[in-house]
């Protein structure tokens, strides 16, 4: 069993994904199609942004009494899963597209 820095057992990636699926929701007709914490309509981006701007877990829990610590961790896990995906930088796409344009003959 893996143990985290706080001495508690660490969840497997599969368990984290299942927890995230229970706590994070998305629907085209709710919150303008943005991802939110299930049962709350609090956008995930709001929680992640507050955390990134220096708010503590306790600050977030005070600001949003309807959420739990596990909801905050699910938001961070969701954000991490997005940046984990392979992304092609825009500059590379522009270079690739320019290279594929047939050159005019003078």
C-alpha positions as CSV (number, residue, x, y, z in Angstrom):
1,X,0.0,0.0,0.0
2,X,1.3,3.4,-1.0
3,X,1.2,6.1,1.7
4,X,1.1,9.8,1.0
5,X,2.9,12.6,2.8
6,X,0.0,13.0,5.3
7,X,0.3,9.4,6.3
8,X,-2.9,8.3,4.7
9,X,-3.1,5.6,2.0
10,X,-2.9,6.9,-1.5
11,X,-5.6,6.1,-4.0
12,X,-4.8,4.3,-7.2
13,X,-5.4,6.1,-10.5
14,X,-8.5,4.1,-11.1
15,X,-9.9,4.9,-7.7
16,X,-9.2,8.6,-8.3
17,X,-10.9,8.5,-11.6
18,X,-14.0,6.9,-10.1
19,X,-14.1,9.5,-7.3
20,X,-13.7,12.3,-9.8
21,X,-16.6,10.8,-11.9
22,X,-18.9,10.9,-8.8
23,X,-17.9,14.5,-7.8
24,X,-17.5,16.3,-11.2
25,X,-20.3,16.8,-13.6
26,X,-20.8,18.3,-17.1
27,X,-23.9,18.9,-19.2
28,X,-24.3,21.2,-22.2
29,X,-27.4,22.9,-20.6
30,X,-26.0,23.5,-17.1
31,X,-23.4,26.1,-16.2
32,X,-23.0,27.0,-19.9
33,X,-21.5,23.6,-20.5
34,X,-18.7,24.1,-18.1
35,X,-17.6,21.4,-15.7
36,X,-18.9,21.8,-12.1
37,X,-18.9,20.1,-8.8
38,X,-21.8,17.7,-8.7
39,X,-24.8,18.8,-6.7
40,X,-23.6,22.4,-6.4
41,X,-23.1,24.1,-9.8
42,X,-19.8,25.5,-8.6
43,X,-17.5,25.6,-11.6
44,X,-14.4,23.5,-11.3
45,X,-12.3,26.3,-12.8
46,X,-13.4,28.6,-10.0
47,X,-12.1,26.2,-7.3
48,X,-8.8,25.6,-9.2
49,X,-8.3,29.3,-9.9
50,X,-8.8,30.2,-6.2
51,X,-6.4,27.4,-5.1
52,X,-3.9,28.6,-7.7
53,X,-4.2,32.2,-6.4
54,X,-3.2,31.2,-2.9
55,X,-6.5,30.2,-1.2
56,X,-6.1,27.3,1.2
57,X,-8.3,24.2,1.4
58,X,-9.9,25.8,4.5
59,X,-10.5,29.1,2.6
60,X,-12.3,27.2,-0.1
61,X,-14.3,25.2,2.3
62,X,-15.4,28.4,4.1
63,X,-16.2,30.1,0.8
64,X,-18.2,27.1,-0.4
65,X,-19.7,25.3,2.7
66,X,-21.6,22.9,0.4
67,X,-18.5,21.2,-0.8
68,X,-16.1,18.7,0.9
69,X,-12.3,18.4,0.7
70,X,-12.8,15.4,-1.6
71,X,-14.6,17.8,-4.0
72,X,-11.6,20.1,-4.1
73,X,-9.3,17.2,-4.7
74,X,-11.6,16.0,-7.5
75,X,-11.3,19.5,-9.1
76,X,-7.5,19.3,-9.0
77,X,-7.5,15.8,-10.3
78,X,-9.8,16.9,-13.2
79,X,-7.5,19.8,-14.0
80,X,-4.4,17.5,-13.9
81,X,-6.1,15.0,-16.3
82,X,-6.6,17.8,-18.8
83,X,-2.9,18.9,-18.8
84,X,-1.8,15.3,-19.0
85,X,-3.2,15.0,-22.5
86,X,-0.8,15.4,-25.5
87,X,-1.1,18.8,-26.9
88,X,0.5,20.1,-30.1
89,X,1.7,23.7,-29.7
90,X,0.1,26.2,-32.0
91,X,3.5,27.3,-33.4
92,X,4.1,23.7,-34.6
93,X,0.7,23.6,-36.3
94,X,1.3,26.8,-38.1
95,X,4.7,25.6,-39.3
96,X,3.2,22.2,-40.4
97,X,0.3,24.0,-42.2
98,X,2.7,26.4,-44.0
99,X,4.9,23.6,-45.1
100,X,1.9,21.8,-46.7
101,X,0.8,24.8,-48.8
102,X,2.0,24.3,-52.4
103,X,4.5,26.8,-53.5
104,X,3.6,29.0,-56.5
105,X,6.0,28.8,-59.4
106,X,7.1,32.2,-60.7
